[in-house]
Amino acid sequence: MDAFEPIRSKAAALHGQLVSEGCDPFDPLALVLAAAAKLDLQVVWLPAGDPALKGARALYDDQGGTVCCEQEPDPATRALLVAHEIGHADLHAGSAVCASGDIDPSRSTEAAPVGLQRVEDYGARERRELQANVYARELVLPRVVARDLHVSRGMTASAIVDRTKLSMPLVRQQLFDALLLPPLGDIESEPPVGVVATPRHDPSQDRAAAHRDTPFQLQAGPGTGKTRTLVKRVLSLLADGIDPAAILVLTFSNRAAGELSERLIAAAPDAAPKLWIGTFHAFGLDLVRRYHDKLGLTPNPALFDRSDAIAVLEEILPTLPLVHYRNLWDPAMVLRDIVAAISRAKDELADPARYRALAQGMAAEAVDEEARIAAAKCLEIADIYDLYEQALRKHGGVDFGDLIMRPARLLETDEATRIAVQLRHRHVLVDEYQDVNRASARLLKLVAGDGERLWVVGDARQSIYRFRGASSENMVRFGRDYPGAAVDQLGVNYRSTDQIVRSFVAVAPRMGASHGMLALALEADRGAAPSRPEICRFETLDDEAAGLAASIRELEGAGVRLRDQAVLCRTNGRLNEIAAALEARGIPILHLGSLFEREEVRDLLCLLSLAVDPFGDAIVRVGAMPRYGLSLQDAYCVSRHLRSIGKPALAGLAEASAAPGLSTAGRAGVERLAADLAGLRANASAWDFLATYLLDRTDLAKQLSQADSLTAQMRAVAIWQFLNFVREQVPVGGGLPIQRTLDRVRQLVLLAEERDLRQVPAAALHLDAVRLMTVHGSKGLEFEAVHIPGLTVASFPSSNRGQRCPPPRGMVEGAGDLSPADEAKRAHDDEEECLFFVALSRARTHLRLYHARKQRNGSGRSASPFLGWIPATLLDEISNPPTLPLPAGASTSQPIAIAWPADWSVTDSRLGSYEKCPRRFFYTHVLGLGGARKPTAFSRTHDCLYDLLRWLADTRRTAEPTVADAESAFEKIWGTRGPTDHAFAADYRRLASRLIGALVRSGAGRRFREAQPLAIDFPNGRVVVEPNELAELPDGTVVIRRVRTGHKRSDEYDRLEYTLYHLAAESQFGGRAVVQALHLTDETAEAVAISATKLGNRKKKSDGMLAGIAGGAFPTEVDVVTCPRCPHFFVCAATPPGPLTLD
């Protein structure tokens, strides 16, 4: 159950009781004063700053039963101050003193896990304040009341604000909670299958909890009651009379911190609020804020995530000394790798000075060119690291690495501060110690001192965050870090059956993470089960998905609820495929996937795009929404009209109903859209824009609240998650807030920084649906049945992609004599082993493993080597496992019926575009969208060169221009279209000059013709090749030349365009023509030779693509780098219904 549900229920019940006794539900102040009286609480109003308030805005004194609040002029604000303190009185033991930052009843119960919200405190005190906020909101406006006002009485959010005088943010949040989060069903009352509520007495847990006087490490294997033991440890300290304020509990995830807080609040309600419980980064943030003056920071510095850090570097791009890491095609692309390198350095407490010293050491020891280049690259990163830190200071901000490194450095150098921190936190407990990196370990050492009161628990075999520097090596070296340390382990697994426990115990000795650890020896408390883990083998990936679906239904039939089953995948890509396969077979799933790529979320992103896109391309998706009902022809007409009138799309919609060719229904849809968006401002925040649209202008939130299927409920949950995200502001960057939000979304997807947004909100976890998640996401969870697909040698373990910006040798502590590349590979291999171990150990009773013998391209794939680590005697090999076929009439993509104009042609470049992504081809070349994309400096230079190429083609027919002539012509083009304002403008201009010289020299001795289009007729259509140059040699041979500005690629002549050039040459000139490629950067021109076999295959492929275009087939080609950079990213893959006639 969502931990906040009982709180909401309690407050709502009190509200209902008060209203039944005659209180006015629309007078919040009178209602909360009546609530205080009912609970025998006295309310006292005091002027701001009164000593009795103790520096707070409001407080609750449990001894006197008194609530003291600031005398606010606004009645609604006064009501919420009182309601917050009533929450403390009704929910918590002890008094409460609440500052301004504590009281915000509009706060969401779950902060969006990006930026600062990823590390905000999740300790017991913060939890209490959030609970009081939720209580206050529910007391003044229960969700059931908010829902009734909006759904049954038709009141908008603005109308509810007018009626109650409550704040707009509070009303909006309560409406979104009431309308978009699923109601709690009866299923919550049923205990999960086989769960033991109270494990038996465990001497190993008691022994660990009672340990005193020396550093202590507890090695806790899966399901052994790690958290229960940690709670016992805290309770034993409290029983000894230890001041709870002296106890510091650190962990690595907000989820774990929240769970610990909940358990300790339940076990020790008086003491829990005084404990400090939170993540390492939250603790670091607390130290940064507490000692900000010593760190040269403001009291509340901005926190920059990876996306923000890249924005900081983009701002100072002109000053970055990029040589080895320069990317002229897109300079910003390499910044993500540089930011990752800096972050990794901070994980190892390597500041810019240390990084530079290590790089200089590499340079001094370099004996060959490879070593010198490696050193030069590290020195380049050191230079950028310096500039990055300067830019952070200018912004007054810190990044995530600083939250550990800067406090650690402070405690190292400032003895008085170190002693003060050690005296405040005399007893230190650490959960998930295997996830400690060296920076965290050093900070811990500085806080814990000799470790006499240090108690840590972890499992080296579950170390799955190597990418951020976590290493099980810290478990091994605990005894060296803290001499005299005691090491013990828990020996009883309470989660899994004996067969499953024996399976993952058998894997343990093969793991690199087991080195230096106590041998894993576990007794299964549940004993043996009737069945063993199963391995199911299939021929194809589609068969695997169908078999997995059949297995889920089989277990459901045997009494295992869907919500007690989980599918764990190594990658998000395969997870999305499995999700689609299960949904197509009618199996409910609890899975958000990539939030920003969900259809309903992209609808909202396109609404935002309409506010800032001058061309209105988003009308293609927005118009397809049922509320507007535009046909494809209508969307095409409106899009063209918006481009023609020269007004911003938001303003142009008011007259878009006059678009030529618009149908009657289309006109009504456009008018309705214009009315829905009328008065909304492009300079509003994304949150205000969407909240107004959903709650004031339309009934879409109401419709979502009436979902009649789990799939529809998950759509509502996804929108709730997205709205939760857009409430946060971006600390870096200029421009309109909505544009900044859209840019941030693209950046987060490109960097894969939106992973945490894939987590299903706690309020939806009660739904009876199969849980789908990556193995990383399953850490700390357990399920009655676990399904693990994708167990091939190429998928699990995943491939090691290496490091784009390797660290200097000696930076990674514990690497020994390994090179950075070898150390990275070892860490990757260890993490993959740990992920397999974690996946196996999530299962309670049923564990099913899946292997598909063939990949999508038909290539065979051997089974994962990890399967061989489980003895055959512990597995049941299922021969001919059953599959669940797709139901008849399962949805498949439908072709788009297009009437092409007589003069519409498919050129070689257009066919190449179709090959890369048919859907992008459709949007760009058929509908004419995409003009609003931001060109890069390289693409602008490239466009200038092709303008020059056209100038040369015209000039060469009558004269032979010199390099000077070409330079003069290019300068005019450059002044108009070149990236003259870019940081690297001079570099791009020098590059252009070199390419111009190569281009002019390549034409010597040739007589040029007009480069007329050359047609190729295929069975399914015609392709028009537009050669860059047509020339004639003295012997009459025609040269058809393709000019490329870049280097020749290793697979250059496998590109479709060269085949089309060959086919065009043969069709037009027979044997009198040759195809040449001119590579300007390489200054080479060479004949292009393609074998007859390849020509035949590509000719067949080209004809197939022409058939696809003619038949209206435009599927998407998903690419993790290309897609978020595509101008159609938010629109894709929406298509309004109906045929399309082009003119």
N, C-alpha and C positions, 0 to 999 in steps of 0.2 A: 504493500500500500504506500502511496505517496505520504511521506512523513508529515506533510502539512494538512492532510485531509481531516484528521481528528480536530485540529485547531480550527479549521474553517467550520466544521460541524458544530463545535462548541459555541463559537461566536454567533453563527447563524441561528442556533437554537435560542440564544439569549435575545437576539434581535426579534425573533418571532414571538417570544414570550412577552417582550415589552410592547410590541405592536398590538398583541391580543389584549393587553391591559389598557390600551388607549393611547399609547405614544404615537406621535406623528412620524411615520417613516421618512418623511421628507424634511424633517428638522433634525439634522444630525446632532447639534449641540444638546437639544432637549433630550434626545434619545440616549446619548452617552451619559448625561448627568443622571438620568433615570437608572441606567445600568450601574453607575457607581453607587447610587443609593441602594439598589437591590443587593449589591454585594457588600453593603455596609462600609463603603469607602467614603471618606470625606474629601472633597475637592477644594483646594485652596489656590486662589489666583494671586500671583506675586509679580511685581514689576521685574522686567529683565535686569539681570545682574544682581538681584537680591541674594545676600549671603546664604539664605536658607535653601536656594536652588543649587548651591555647591558648584557653580559654574555650568550647570546644565540648563536645558530648556524645560525639562520636566523630570520628575522623579517620583518613585513610589517608596514609601516608608512602611515596611511590613509590620513594624512594631506598633506604630500608631494607626495603621490602616488609613494612611493619608496619601493623597495624590496632590503634588504641588506642581503647578504649571505657570509658565510665563503668561502675563496678561496680554494676549494677542488681540488686536482690534477685529480681526476677521473671525466670525463665529465658526465657520467650517474648520479653520486651522485650529482653533481652540478645541473643537470637538475631536480632532484627530490626535492632538496632544494627550487629551484625557483618555481616549480610546486606546492609545498605545500603552499607557501605564495600566489601564484596566487589564490589558493583555498580560502584562507581567504579573499582576495580582492574581489573575485567574489561571495562569499557566505555570508559573514558576515559583520556586521557593526563594525567600529572601527579598531584600530591597533591590531597587534598580535606580541608577542615575544615568539619564539619557541625554547626550549632547545632540547638537543639530544633525550631525552625520548619522546618528542612530535612528532618527525618526523620519521615515519616508514611506508611508503606507502605499505609495504607488509602485514600489519596487516589485520586480518580478521575483518569484520564488527561485528561479534559476537564472543566474547571470549568464549572458552569452559568453561562451568560453573563448573569447578573443581579447587581445590587449590586456588591460589591467584586470579584467574580470577573471582571467585565468589564474591569478595569484592572490586575489583578495582573500582576506582571512576567512577560513571556514571553521574557526574555533568555536568553543561552547558559547562564549559571550556574543560573538557575531550571530551565531545561530539563534540565540535567545532574542536578539533585537529583530532579526528577520521574522521570527515567529510572532513577536508582538506587532510588527507591522502588518503581517497577514491577518492577524486577529482583528486589528483596528479596521482594516479595509472591509473585512467580512462583517464586522459589527455594524458599520454605518451603511453598507450597501452589499448585502449578501449576494452571492452569485445567482442564486435562484431568483432574487428580486430583480437584479440587473437583467437577467435573461427575460424575465416576464415583461419588464418595461420595454425592452427592445423588440422582442419577438411577438408578444401578444398585444401590447399596447402601441406598438409602432413608434416608440420614442427613439430619436436619434441620440447619439452621445451628447451633442450640444444641448438637446432638450433636457436630458437628465441632469446635466450640469446646471442649467438654468433653474431646474426644479429643486435640486438639492443644495446648490451652491458649493458642492464638492469640486475639487480641482479636476481639470480635464485629464491630466495624466492618470489620476486614480480611476476615474470612470472608464477611460479607455482600457486600462489594464484589466480591470474587473470584467468588462464586457468581453475582452479577448479570452480571458480565462474561462468565462462562463460559456462562450459560444464555440471556442475552438478546441478546448481540451475535453476528452471524452468523459462522460459521467462514470462514476464508480458503479460497477455492477455487482451482482451477487457472488461472482466468482471469488472475490477477495476472502470471503468467509471460509472457503475450502482450503485446507492446508495442502501444500505441494506434496505430491506422492512420495511416501517413504521418508519424509523429513523427521528427524528426531529432534524434538523441541529442546530437551535438556540432555546433553551428552553425559555419560557416566563420569564419576570422579576420576581425575587423571593426575596421578602423582607427579608426572613430569611437568605438567603445567604449574602445579602448586610449588614444586621445587624451583622452577624458573622465577615465579612471581616473588618468592620469598628471599631470593638471593640478595646479599648485602655486602658492602665494603670493598669490592673489587670490580673492575670493568667486567661486563658480562655480555656474551654473544649467545643468542638462542637460534639454532638452526631449525627452522620449522618447515617441513615439507608440505605438500599440498593437502588441504583438508584436515590439518592437525590442530586447528583451533588457535591460530596465531593471534587473531584479534581478541579472542576471549582471554588468552593468557596476558596480553598487554593490558586489558582492562583489569584483570586480577592484580597485575603489578601495581597499577595506579591505586586501586582500592587498598592494597596492602600498605602502601606508603601513607595513604590518608589514615589508615587504622593506627599507624605508628605515630600519628600526630604531626606529620609533615604538613607545612603550610601549602595548601593547593596552589597558591600563587608562585611557589618556588618550583613547580613541576612544569617542565617543557616537554611536549609530545610532538615529534616531527614525523611527517610522512611525505609521500611523493605525489599523491593525487588528491584533488578536491573531494572525489568520491570517498576515498579512504578516510580523509579528515572528517567529512560529514558523518560517516558511519560511526567513527570513534566518538564524535561529539554526542550523537544521539544515544549511544550506549551508556556513556558516562553521565549524561543528563538523567537517564533513567535510573542508573545505579547510585549516583551521588548528586542529587539535585541541588543541594546547598553548595557543594564544593566545585561542581563542574564549571560554573561560569568563571571561576577564578583561575582555572587551568589555562595554560597557553597551548592550544592545539591547532596545528595547521601544517601546511607544506613548507619545505625548506625555502622556497621562493617567497612565500608569504612571510616567513620569519625574517628573511633578508629584507623584504620591503618594510617590515616593522622597524628593523634596525636602521635602515636608510632614513626613514621618517623621523625616528627618535633622535638620531645623531646627524641630521641633515646639515647642521652648521659646520660640523667637523669635516664633512665630505664636500663642502662647498656647494650644497644644493638647496633648493627651496624646501619648505616644510612638506610639500606634497608634489614631488617631481612627476612629470609626465612619464609614463611607461611605454616604451616603444617595442612592439613586437617585430617579427621578421619583415613583415610588409612595410611597417613604418621605417625600419632601418634602411631598407632599400630606397625608400623615398628620400631619406636623409642623404644617401650617397648620390642619388640622382640630382639633388639640389646642388651638390658641389662637384658634379661631373667635370666641369672645366678644369678643376684643380687636381684631379686624380692623375697620378703619373702612370697611366696604363700603357704598357708595352706588350708584355707577354699575354696579358689578359684583355687586350684591346679587341673589341668586336665592332668593326665599322658598320656591319650590317644592322646591328642593334646593340649599341653600347650597354644598355640597361640589362640585357640578358645575362651577362656575366656577373652582374652585381649580386645576384642571389647566391652564387657560389662563393663570392668574396665575403658576403655577410655570414654564410655558414662557416667559413674558415675563421672569421673573427670570433664567432660564437663558440666554436670548438676551442679556440685559444683560451677564452675566458673559463671554459670548463676545466682547463688545466692551470688556471691562475697565471696564465702568461699574458702580462700586460704588453703594451707596444714596445717598451724597452727590452723586455726579455725576449719577445718575438724577434726583434731586430738583432739582438746579440746572438741568438741561435742561428739566424740566417747568415750573419757575418761569419760565424764559425764554420758553417757549411761552405761558404765561399772561400775561406782561407784553406780549407782542407780539400777542395775540389781538385781532382787530378785529370779529369777528362771533360769533354764538352757537355756530356749529359749531366754530370755533377754540377758544372758551372751554370747550366741553364736552370737546374732545380734550385740552386742557391739564389739565382737572380729572380726567379719567380717568388721565392719566399721573401726576398728583400722588397719586391714590389708590393706584396701584401702588407709588409711592415710599414711601408710609406702610407698606404691607404688606411691602415689601422690608425696611424697617428692622426690623419685628417678626419677620419670618422669620429674619433674621440673628441676632437676639437669641435666638430659640428654638433655632437650630442651636448657638449657643454653650452654651446651657443643656444640650443633649444631648451636648456635647463632640464634635460631628460636623462633617463637611464634605460638600458635595454635589459632583457631577462638575465643575461650573463652577469651584468653589474649587480644584480640583487644578491648574488652570492660572492662575487669577487671583491666588490668594494667594501662590504662589511668585514670580510676576511682580512683584507689589507689593513683596514682601520684597527681591528683587534690585534693584528700583529705588531703594529707600530705605536699604538696608544695604550700603554699599560693601565692607566686609570680607567679607561673605557672598558678594557678587557676584564678587569677585576669587577667593575660594576655589573657587567653582563653576567659574569660567573656567579656573583652573589645573588643576582635576581633569579637565575635559573640553576638552582643547586642540584636538581635531579633531572636528568635528561633521558628521555626514552625515544628511540628511533624505530619506526616501522619500515618494512621493505628496505632493509639496509643494503641489499644487493644492488639497489638502484642508485646508490651514492656514487657521484663522480669525485675526482680528486679535489675540486673546489669545495664541494659540499663536505667532503671528509675533513678538509683543512679547517673550514668554518666550525665544524662540529668539535674538532680537537681544541680550538681556541675557546669555545664555550664550555666544554666539558673538562678542560684541564687534564689532570692525570687520569681521569676516567673513573675515579673511585665510585661515583654515583651515576655512571653511564650504563644504560641497559639497551641493547639493540636486538632486533629480531629480523630474520630474513631467510631467503633461500637462494643460494647462488644459481641454482638450476632454473630459476624463474627470472633471470636477469635479461630483460627483453628491450632495454632502452640503450643499447650500445651507441646508437647514432647520436646521442647527446652526451656521450662520455661516460655513461654508467658502466661499471665494470665489476664483475664478481671478484676481481682481484682484491678489492677492498674488504671483502669477507675474509679472504685468505690472510691478508696482512693485518687483520685486527689485533692479533697478538703482538705484532711488532709495533704497531701504533700505540698500543696500550699494554705495556709489560705487566705481567701478572694477571692477565685477563683469564676468566673462566669461560669455557665453551661447553654448551650442552645442546641437546636436541630433543624435540618432541617425537614420540614414537608411535602414536596412534592416529590413524586416518579415520575421521568420522564421516567422510563424504561418500567414498566410493566402495563398490563391492570388491571382494578379494581379487577377482579376476582382473579388474581394471587397475587396482593398485599394483598387482604383480606386473602388469604390462608396462606401466611407466617406471616402476622400480628397475625393471630389466633394461630400460633405456639409459638410466642414470650413469652407469659405469662407462658408457661410450662417449659421454659428453665432456668437452673441454672444461666446462664450468664446474665439474666435479673434482677437478684437481685441487688438492689441499683441503677439501671438505671432509667432514665425517661421512663414512659410507651410509647411504640412504637405507634405513631399515625401518619399515613401517608395518604395523599390524592393522588389518582392516577391521574396524569395530563392527561393521555390518555383516561381516562374514561373507560366505560365498553366495552367488546368485545362480539361478538355473542356466543362464546363458553366458557365453564369453564374448569379448569384442569380436566384431565381424569385419572382414575385408571383402568389398564388393567390386568386381572388375567389370568394366564396360568397354565397348569398342570405341565410341566417340564421346565428345564432351556433351552433346545433346542427349545421348543415351545415359550418361552419368547423371545429368539433371533429372531425367525422367525416372531413373532408378532411385534417386534421392527422394523425389516426390512420393514414389510408391512406398519407400521405407517410412517416411513420415506418417503417411496414412495408415500403414500397418501398425505402427506403434500407437497411433491414436486409437485404433480399433482395439488395441490391447489395454487401453486405459491410461496411456500417457498423454496428458493434455498437450495441445499445441504449444501453450505458453511455457511448458516444461521441457520443450525441445529447442535446441539451438543448432544452427549451421555456422561453422567457423571456417573462414577462408583465409588463405595467406595474403591475398591481395583484394583491394576494393573492386578491381576490374572483374574478377571471377565472381565476387559476391553479387555484383549488379546483374550478371548473367543468370546466376542462380535465382535471384529475386524475381526476374522477369519470367523465368521458367515456372516457378511455383505459383506466381499470380495467374499466369495463363492457365494453370490447371486448377484454379479456384482454391488454392491453399492460402489462408490468411497469413500475412507476414508482418512482423514488427521491424520495419527497416526504412530509414529515411534516405539512405544512400547519399550521394553528393547533393547537398541541399539546394545549391544554386543551379542544378541541372534538372530539377524536378519541374514538371509542366506547370503546376499551379504557382510555383515560386517564380518561374520565368514569366508568367502572366504579369505578376506584380513588378518584376524588373523591367518589363516592357512598358508598363504604365509609367514608371519612373523615367524611362528613356524618352517617352513622349514629352516630358517636361523640359528636356535639355537638348534633344536631337533636333537640329533645324530642318531635317528632311523627313522626319516622321516615319522612318522605316518600320518602327515597332507596330504600326497599324496592322501589319500582316498578322501578328499574333493577337494583339488586343482586339482587332476586329473579329477574330475567330472565336472569341469568348461568347458563350451562349447568350449573354445579356445583349449583345450587339448584333450577332447573327449575320455578319457580312459574308458574302460569298467571295471566292477567290477573285472573281472578276471585279467585284466591288472594291476589294482591298487594293487591287492593281490600279483601279481608276483613282481612288483616293490618294494612294501613294504618289502617283504621277502628278496629281493636282497640287498636293502639298509641296512638291519640289518646284512646281512652276510659279507659285504665287510669291515666293521669296520671303515668307514670314516664318517665324518659329512655329513648330508643329502645334504647340499648345494654343497659340493664338490663331493659327490657321484653321484649326478644327471648326471654329465658329462659322466659316464659310465653305467648309469642305463638302457640305451637302449639295453644293452646286457643281461638284466635279462632273465633267462630261462622262456619259456612259453609265452613271450610277443607277442601279435599279431602285424601284420604289421602296422595297424592303431595306436595301442598303442605305438609302437616304434617311429612313427612319432610324436605323442603327447608328449612323454617323451623328445625327441630331441628338440622339440619346447620349452618346459618348461625349459630345460637346457640352451637353448640359451637366453631365456627371463631373466634368473637369473644369467647368466654368468657375472662374475666380480662384482656382488653385494656383499658387505661385511657384514659379520655377526656382525661386530662391528659398523655398521652404525646406525644412529637413525632410529626409525620406520618411521618417516616422510620422511627422505631421501630415504629409501628403497622403500616405497610404491609410493612416487611421481615419482621416477625414473622408477619404474615398469609401472605405469599407463600412464605416459606422454612421456617416452622415449623408452621403450622397447615394449610396446603393444599399441593397439588401443582401449583398453577397455574404457577409458574415452570418446573417440570419440563415441563409440557405446552407452554409457549411455546418451550422449547428444542428441541422436536421438530417445529418448523414444517416443513411439506412444500411450501410455496409462498413466493414472494417477498412476496406480500401478507401472509402470516402472519409472515414474518420482520420486515417493517416494523412490524407490531403490537408485536413484542417490542422492537424498537429504540425505538419511541415510549415504551414503558413504562420502558426504561432511561433515556431522556432525562428523563422525568418524575421518576423516582426520584433522578436526579442533581440535579434542581431542588429537591426537597423536603428534601434534606440541609441546605440553607442555612437559617439562622435569620433572622427578620425583626427588624431592630434597633429598630423603632418599634411601639408599640401594646401593649395589654394583653390579658388574656383567655387562654383556653386556646391552647396552641401550634397545635393542629389548626385551631381556628377562625381563628386568625391566618393560617394557610396558605391556607385557603379564601377568606378575605377578600382576601388578596394576589393570589390567582389572578384573582378577579373584577376587581380593580383593574388588574392587568397587561393583561388583555384589553381592558378599557374604554379604557385609555390607549394600546393597541397597543404596549406595552412588552415583549411576549413575542416580538417579531420574531426575535431571535437564537436563541430556542429552536426555531425552525422549521428551523434548519440540521441537516442529517443528520450524525450523529457520524462522525468520520473512519474508525472501525472498520467502518462499513457502506458506505463509498464504493466498495468493490470489486465490489459486486453488479451483475449485468448488467441494468440497468434504466435507463429514460430519466430524466435529471435534470430536475426541474421546479423553477424558482426565479423570483423577481422579477429584474428587470434590476439593481436595487440589489445583490441577492445574488450576481450573476454577476461582479461586479467582480474582476479579477485571474485569472479562469478562462478556459479555452478548450476548444472542443469541435469534433470533426470536422464535425458538422452542427448548425446552430442553426435553430430554428423560432421565429418571432416572430408570434404571433397578436394580434388586437385592434387592428389598425392603422386605427382610425377617428378622425375629427376630434374625437370626444367622449371617446376613451379614451387615445390616445397622440398628442398631449400630453394629459395629464390637466388638469382644470379647476383654475384658481387659486381657492382657497376664501377667500383674504384672511386677515386677522389679527384675532383676537378682542380682543387686547390690544396694539394698535400701540405701538411704542416712541416715545419723544419724538424730535422732529426733532433731528438732529445726533448721535444716538447711534451710528448705523451708519456707520462710517468708509468713505469711498469712495462714499457715496450722492450726493455733490454737492448739487445743488439739487432733487433728487427728493424728493417727500414720502415718508414711511414706506410708504404704501400703494403708490405707484408703484415704489419701490425693491424692495418685496416681490414685486410682479408681475414686474419685470425679472429678479430672481433666480430666480423660479419658471420663467419662460420659458427662461432660460439652462439651468437644470437639466434641463428636459424635452428640450431639444436634445442636451445631453450624454448623457442616458440613451439616446436613439436611437443616438447615435454609439457608445456603449459596447456596446449590443446588437448592432449590425452587426459590430463588430470582434472579437466572441468567436468567430466562425466561422472554421474552418480551410479547409474545402473546399466545404461545402454550406451555403448561406444561403437560407432559404425564408421569405417574408413572406406574411401572410394578412390578408384584409379581408372582413368580413361586411357586406353592404349594409343589413341590417335589424337593429334591436335586438329585445329580447324583446317589447316592446309593439307591434311591427310598424312603428314609425317608421323612416324611412330614415336612414342615416348615411353621410355622405360619407367618402371615404378620408382618412387622415391627411395633412396638408400635407407631412409629412416625406417621404412617398413621392415627391412631386414634386421633391424635392431630388436624387434619384438620376436621372441621365440615362436616358431610355428605352433608349438604346443599350446600357446596362450591365445591363438586366433582361430576363428572359424572362417574358412575360405568358402564363400557362397558361390556356387556354380550356377550360371544362368539366373542371376538375380532378377526379380520382376521389375517391370517399368510401368509408369503411369503415363499413357499416351495423352497427347493434347486432345481436348474435347473437339468434337466436330464444330466447324465454324469459328474456331479460335481466330482472333483478330490478326490479320496480316496487313502489311502496308498496301494501300491501294494506289494504282497509278493515277497520275494527273492528266486529264484530257486537255490537250492544248491544240488550238488552231493556229498554226504558224503562218505568218505573212509570207508572201511570195518571195520577198527579198531577204528573208532571214537566213543567215548562213552559219554553219559551224566552221570556225577557223581552226587552224592548228593549235593556237594558244587556248581557245575555248575548249577544245577536246582534251587538251592537257589539264585544264582546270577540272573538267568532269572526271578525269581519271583520279585526281587527287581527292576530290570530295564532290560527288554528284549534287548533294544538297546545297553546298555553297555555290556551285554552278547555277543552280536554279534561282537562288536569291539574287546573285550578281548579274547573270547574263540573260535570264528570262524575265524576272521581275524588275531588274534595274536598281536593286538596292545596294547600299554599302558605301555611298559617297561620303559619309560622315566619319570614316575611319581616320585615325591619326597616322599620317605617313611618317616613316622614320627618316632620319637624315640620309641614310644609305639609299633608301628607295627614291628619295627626291634627287639624289645625285644620279642614280640609275636612270630616272626619267629624263633628266637633262641630257645624259649621254645618248639616249634613244631619240631625243629630239634632234641632237646633232647628227645622228646616223641618218635620219630622214633628210636633213639639210645636205649631207654628203651625197645621198642617193640622187637628189635633184641636181646638185652642182656638178657631179661627175659625168653626167650625160653630155655636158658641153665643155667641161674644162677639167683640169687636174689640180685641185686645190692643194696648197702647201699646208704644213703644220701651222704656220702663222695664220693662214686664212682660217683654218679650223678653230684655232684658239680664239681668234677674234669673234667668230660666229658663236662659239661656246660661251664666251664671256657675256654676251647679250642674253643668251638663254639662262645662264647662271644667275645673273642679276635679277631675273624675273622669277625663276622657279627653284633656284638652288637653296640649300639650307644655310644661307649666309649668316643667320643668327645663332647657329649651333656652336656648341663649345669646341667641336672638332672641325669647324668649317675649313680652316686652312689645310687640315689633313685631307679632307674630302676633295678640296680643290687640287691639291698636289696629286692625289690619286687620279683624278679626272684628267689632268694634264698628261700623266704617263699613259693612260689608256687612249687619249686622243692621238698621241704620237704613234702608238702601235696601230691604231685604226687607220691613220693616213698612210703609214708605211706599208700596210698590208695591201693597199690598192695599187701599188706601183706595177706598171707593165700590163695593166688590164684595161680593157675597154668596157665601161659599165653601161648596162641597159637600165631602163625603167623597171623597178622591182614590182612587176605586175603579179597579182594573185594567180596562183596555179591551182586548178581544180583536180580533185581525185574523186571519182565516182565509185561508191561501194554499193553493194546490194541494198543496204538500208539507208542510204543517203549520200550526200556529197560533203566533202571537207575541202575548204579553201585554204591553201597554204599561203601565208604572207611572208615570203622570204625577206630577210634583212637586206640582202644584196643579190643582184644578178649581174654577173660580169662575163666577159668573153675573152678567152686566151687567144694568142696569135694563130693557133691551129684551128680555131673555130669551136673549140670545146666550151660549152656553157658551164659556168661555175655558179651553183646555187649555194649561197653561204649563209650560215647562221652565226650571228655574232653574240658572244657571251662576254659580259664584263668581268666575270670572276675567273677563278682557277678551274682547270679541267678536273672533274671529279673522277674517281676510280671507275664508277659505273656510268660515266657521262653518256656514252652512246647507247645505253640501254633505255634512255629516256624516249618517250613516245614521239616527241617532235622530230627526232632525226629519222625515224622510220617514215614519218609523213613526208619529210623532205625527199627521201629516196623515192617513195611512191610517186610523188609529184614530178620529180625529175624524169622518171621512167615514162609517166603518162604524157608529159608535155614534149620531151625532147628525145625520148628513146635512149639510144646508146651514146648520144652526143653530149651528155651532161654528167657532171660529177657533183657530189655534195661535199662541201668543206665546212669545217668548224673553225671559227676564229676566236681564240681565247685571249682576250686583251691583257689580262693580268699576267699570263704566262708569255705573252707576245709570241704565240705560236698559231700557225694556220696549218691544218692538216686535213687530208681527205678522210671522210667518215666511211668506214667499211662495216657493213652489217651482213652477217651470213644469210643465205637464202632461207634457212630454217627459222631464224629469228624474224626475218621479214614476214614470212608466212604466218607465224604465230601472232605477231603484232598487228598484221593486217586483219586477221580474224578477230583479235581483241578490239581493234578500232571499229570494225563493223558491228560488233556486239554493243559497244558503247553508243554508236549511232542509233542502234535499235532501241537502247535504253532511253535516249533522249526523245526519239520519236514516240516511244510508248509511254512517256511521262514517268519513267522510273528515276527517282532522285533520292536514293538512300543516303544516310549520313555515314561519314568516315570519322570515327572518334579518335582524337589524338590529344594527349594530355598537355602538349605544348602549343600545338596549332589552334586548338579549339578556343581557349580563353583569349586568344589574340585575334580571333576572327571577328570582323565587324558584325556578323550575324549571330554571335554567340548567344545573346538573350532571345532572339527570335527563333532560333533553331529548336525543334524541327517542325514548327507549327505550319499548317497549311489550311486555310479556310476551305470549306467544301465547294464543290462545283467545278465546272470546266473553266478554261481560260482562253480568251481570244486576244491575240496580240495584234497590234496595229503598227 
